[in-house]
Amino acid sequence: MFDPTKFTQEFFDLVEKSIIAIKSAIKSLAADFSQRDEYNAYKHGIRIFPSYKSIHFVSVEDMKEQMSWDLSNSVSFTHSTIN
C-alpha cells in the first residue's frame, strides 16, 4: 500500500470499513475483559482447593460421568496475597 496508484478506490474504501470494524471490536473486547470481578472471585476461590488429581463432569439427573480429565501429571500453582 506504499504506492496508492496500485490500488483502486474501492480497495481503500474496504480498508476504511475494516479499520472501523476493528476499532469497534477492540472496544467491545476491552469492555468485556475489564469486567473481571466474577473471574477474580472464581480465580481466588479456587485457591482453597488442594491440587486436583482429576476433574469430572457428571449429569445432574443421574450423576453419571460425562467427561473427565486426568490431572495426575500436572502442576498447580497457588499464590496468596496479603491485602
Contact map, one row per residue, 1 for C-alpha under 8 A:
11110110000000000000000000000000000000000000000000000000000000000000000000000000000
11110000000000000000000000000000000000000000000000000000000000000000000000000000000
11111110000000000000000000000000000000000000000000000000000000000000000000000000000
11111110000000000000000000000000000000000000000000000000000000000000000000000000000
00111111000000000000000000000000000000000000000000000000000000000000000000000000000
10111111000000000000000000000000000000000000000000000000000000000000000000000000000
10111111101100000000000000000000000000000000000000000000000000000000000000000000000
00001111111100000000000000000000000000000000000000000000000000000000000000000000000
00000011111110000000000000000000000000000000000000000000000000000000000000000000000
00000001111111000000000000000000000000000000000000000000000000000000000000000000000
00000011111111100000000000000000000000000000000000000000000000000000000000000000000
00000011111111110000000000000000000000000000000000000000000000000000000000000000000
00000000111111111000000000000000000000000000000000000000000000000000000000000000000
00000000011111111100000000000000000000000000000000000000000000000000000000000000000
00000000001111111110000000000000000000000000000000000000000000000000000000000000000
00000000000111111111000000000000000000000000000000000000000000000000000000000000000
00000000000011111111100000000000000000000000000000000000000000000000000000000000000
00000000000001111111110000000000000000000000000000000000000000000000000000000000000
00000000000000111111111000000000000000000000000000000000000000000000000000000000000
00000000000000011111111100000000000000000000000000000000000000000000000000000000000
00000000000000001111111110000000000000000000000000000000000000000000000000000000000
00000000000000000111111111000000000000000000000000000000000000000000000000000000000
00000000000000000011111111100000000000000000000000000000000000000000000000000000000
00000000000000000001111111110000000000000000000000000000000000000000000000000000000
00000000000000000000111111111000000000000000000000000000000000000000000000000000000
00000000000000000000011111111100000000000000000000000000000000000000000000000000000
00000000000000000000001111111110000000000000000000000000000000000000000000000000000
00000000000000000000000111111111000000000000000000000000000000000000000000000000000
00000000000000000000000011111111100000000000000000000000000000000000000000000000000
00000000000000000000000001111111110000000000000000000000000000000000000000000000000
00000000000000000000000000111111111000000000000000000000000000000000000000000000000
00000000000000000000000000011111111000000000000000000000000000000000000000000000000
00000000000000000000000000001111111100000000000000000000000000000000000000000000000
00000000000000000000000000000111111100000000000000000000000000000000000000000000000
00000000000000000000000000000011111111000000000000000000000000000000000000000000000
00000000000000000000000000000000111111110000000000000000000000000000000000000000000
00000000000000000000000000000000001111111000000000000000000000000000000000000000000
00000000000000000000000000000000001111111100000000000000000000000000000000000000000
00000000000000000000000000000000000111111110000000000000000000000000000000000000000
00000000000000000000000000000000000111111111000000000000000000000000000000000000000
00000000000000000000000000000000000011111111100000000000000000000000000000000000000
00000000000000000000000000000000000001111111110000000000000000000000000000000000000
00000000000000000000000000000000000000111111111000000000000000000000000000000000000
00000000000000000000000000000000000000011111111100000000000000000000000000000000000
00000000000000000000000000000000000000001111111100000000000000000000000000000000000
00000000000000000000000000000000000000000111111110000000000000000000000000000000000
00000000000000000000000000000000000000000011111111000000000000000000000000000110000
00000000000000000000000000000000000000000001111111000000000000000000000000000000000
00000000000000000000000000000000000000000000011111110000000000000000000000000000000
00000000000000000000000000000000000000000000001111110000000000000000000000000000000
00000000000000000000000000000000000000000000000011111000000000000000000000110000000
00000000000000000000000000000000000000000000000011111110000000000000001100010000000
00000000000000000000000000000000000000000000000000111110000000000000011100000000000
00000000000000000000000000000000000000000000000000011111000000000001111100000000000
00000000000000000000000000000000000000000000000000011111100000000001111000000000000
00000000000000000000000000000000000000000000000000000111110000001111100000000000000
00000000000000000000000000000000000000000000000000000011111000001111000000000000000
00000000000000000000000000000000000000000000000000000001111100111110000000000000000
00000000000000000000000000000000000000000000000000000000111111111100000000000000000
00000000000000000000000000000000000000000000000000000000011111100000000000000000000
00000000000000000000000000000000000000000000000000000000001111100000000000000000000
00000000000000000000000000000000000000000000000000000000001111110000000000000000000
00000000000000000000000000000000000000000000000000000000011111111000000000000000000
00000000000000000000000000000000000000000000000000000000011001111100000000000000000
00000000000000000000000000000000000000000000000000000001111000111111000000000000000
00000000000000000000000000000000000000000000000000000001111000011111000000000000000
00000000000000000000000000000000000000000000000000000001110000001111100000000000000
00000000000000000000000000000000000000000000000000000111100000001111110000000000000
00000000000000000000000000000000000000000000000000000111000000000011111000000000000
00000000000000000000000000000000000000000000000000001110000000000001111110000000000
00000000000000000000000000000000000000000000000000011110000000000000111111000000000
00000000000000000000000000000000000000000000000000011100000000000000011111000000000
00000000000000000000000000000000000000000000000000000000000000000000011111100000000
00000000000000000000000000000000000000000000000000000000000000000000001111110000000
00000000000000000000000000000000000000000000000000100000000000000000000011111000000
00000000000000000000000000000000000000000000000000110000000000000000000001111100000
00000000000000000000000000000000000000000000000000000000000000000000000000111110000
00000000000000000000000000000000000000000000001000000000000000000000000000011111000
00000000000000000000000000000000000000000000001000000000000000000000000000001111100
00000000000000000000000000000000000000000000000000000000000000000000000000000111110
00000000000000000000000000000000000000000000000000000000000000000000000000000011111
00000000000000000000000000000000000000000000000000000000000000000000000000000001111
00000000000000000000000000000000000000000000000000000000000000000000000000000000111
